Amino acid sequence: MLSLATHAVNPHSPIVMVSGLEKNYGNYPALKGIDFEIRESEIFGLIGPDGAGKTSTFHILGGIMDESKGEVAILGKDPRQVRLDIGYLTQTFSLYLDLSINENIEYAARIREVPEAKFKERRERYLRIMGLEKFGDRLAQNLSGGMKQKLALCCALIGRPKLLLLDEPTTGVDPVSRRDFWDVLGNVAAEGVTIAVATPYLDEAERCNRIALIHKGQILEMGTPAELKRNLGLKRLELRTRDIESSFDKLEDALKAKTVGDAISDVQLFGDRIDVLVRDTDAGKEALHSLLSADLKPEIVEEDATLENVFVSKLSSSEHAAAPSFPEAAREAKSGQAIAAHSISKIFGHFQAVKNVSVQINYGEIYGLLGANGAGKTTTIKMLCGLLDISNGEVSLAGRKTELRSVKLRKEIGYMSQKFVLYDDLTVMENLNFYCGTYGLSGKERKERIGWAIDTFELQGNEGTMAGALPGGWKQKLSFAASVLHQPSIIFLDEPTSGVDPLARRQLWQYIRLFAKNGAAILVTTHFLEEAEHCARLGFMVDGQLVAEGSPSEIKAAQPGVLISLKVSNTPKAYEALREIFEEWQVSIFGANLHVVLDNKEEDMARCQQKLADNGIRIFTSRQLPFTLEDAFISIVQRSKRNK
């Protein structure tokens, strides 16, 4: 168990001071005079869309490159003078894949000039904290994404840095590993390490003490997550009706036509609800009831705005632009089951990766398949779309149970894999032409489909750009465009928005919903649980089995116990104490607070209060929170493992 020393923090003692920082690449201004400071032992978040200037800022803070103008001080000195006091975890893995865990850490320690005695102590300690102590001899290339990131963090921490820079450290990491990773960061910060983190996941930004919203090289707003949400001046209404699609269309049309005045600021469609942003809840509710007929039986619940609401509202200059169009000569929409699996299994040698999974997805439906790394999601998708033979069971695609690899059936299927599968050394136009050729599109039809993709996915002006040079969000849009050029009626999307910022993610989901609205059956996997809210139904996989299924609301409502947020006098000490009486997954650090899942509210809360009192810890506030999908995911995964 990690023992944390109490660290006295002076809230007015900045470790990082940045004033008038500018960075130019030729004639392109990446940073335009930004100012901020990062305080001792603080977790400071830098959030913004692709190309906002986050990585340039981190490169300068890390002493990797010089600023064009302005002043930067780390511990009162130039960053290059204190490199040994800075740990840096970059976007791409900074590990040597052909070295073991122990060898990677030893190499990092030598670069950081760590004395041998301290190296051994720190290595054992950090491996224990990360849960890697049993895997020291395993090659880095054989680790999961989450384990690789934990190892990279070990390497960054081995020199005991005073400042830790983390550039999108959990991209592609499953929610369980992400929560573990952030609990470690909370402990590290409590020991006196100052942390600056850039992340595309706004649920992670909620865990930061303060955040800065950066866009086009300028900081638009800075403060605590609560301050940013409060400054937005908007409330969120969750709307559920009998007909979500038609209700959303009515609200969006009214918003574009400005017939609702200032009553409604924004609407966003999710799988089983609509989020409506309003300045005044009473005026917003009145507008909703006037626009929606009584037979739709609208149900409205008031909620606080989210950080994603802040992000989109501040950065989007054309939120209500015309929706993307569907290709001309659209296929006739089908009905009924598009994808059906009955007790399918997959065995690799002595290992059973998928165990008797049954799932049915209808045309026009978006279905989310969720699970931790190694749960069997990708293997299941590959069996469902015919890329992998099944060991047992039966699969039906588009009504066919045989010849699932036929050319005719292939033309009904679109597939976007986890990794960027386009050709980096081909241009945008060359990639689209190549995929048209693989789908048998030629002549006028090819020209029309490429023109549609360029216009719909806003790739104009980038036709001659190499795919490898595109930002992450643009790559994902191009990859999605290539997978649907042939207008498939069944679409498989394996983590389509990994690492994509909220604006680009929202736009990608507009495209996904467009195809579903026009009758396509869509199966999507994602590690971003807020995104899973867009799905009509969800299936949760654990160790190759489907253990839960339902709409997002049904999944959250079905979770046992309650979620409590505690503000206490000593967060890290309370974290350690409560993990002695509850299972580790039930206690997590969330910014300055603790989140605790209690199976029995009254009894477990009494145990909690007694344990904290015994450790001299005071509880300042205690409040019950609704379960998020991330909470539900972790609960489902951990309870399933507990019951085995």
Secondary structure, 3 states (H helix, E strand, C coil): CCCCCCCCCCCCCEEEEEEEEEEEECCEEEEEEEEEEEECCCEEEEECCCCCCHHHHHHHHCCCCCCCEEEEEECCECHHHHHHHEEEECCCCCCCCCCEHHHHHHHHHHHCCCCHHHHHHHHHHHHHHHCCHHHCCCEHHHCCHHHHHHHHHHHHHCCCCCEEEEECCCCCCCHHHHHHHHHHHHHHHHCCCEEEEECCCHHHHCCCCEEEEEECCEEEEEECHHHHHHHHCCEEEEEECCCHHHHHHHHHHHHHCCCCCCCCCEEEECCCCEEEEECCHHHHHHHHHHHCCHHHCCEEEEEECCHHHHHHHHHCCCCCCCCCCCCCCCCCCCCCEEEEEEEEEEEECCEEEEEEEEEEEECCCEEEEEECCCCCHHHHHHHHCCCCCCCEEEEEECCECCCCCCHHHHCCEEEECCCCCCCCCCEHHHHHHHHHHHCCCCHHHHHHHHHHHHHHCCCCCCCCCEHHHCCHHHHHHHHHHHHHCCCCCEEEEECCCCCCCHHHHHHHHHHHHHHHHCCCEEEEECCCHHHHCCCCEEEEEECCEEEEEECHHHHHHCCCCEEEEEEECCHHHHHHHHCCCCCHHHEEEECCEEEEEECCHHHHHHHHHHHHHHCCCCEEEEEEECCCHHHHHHHHHHHHHHCC
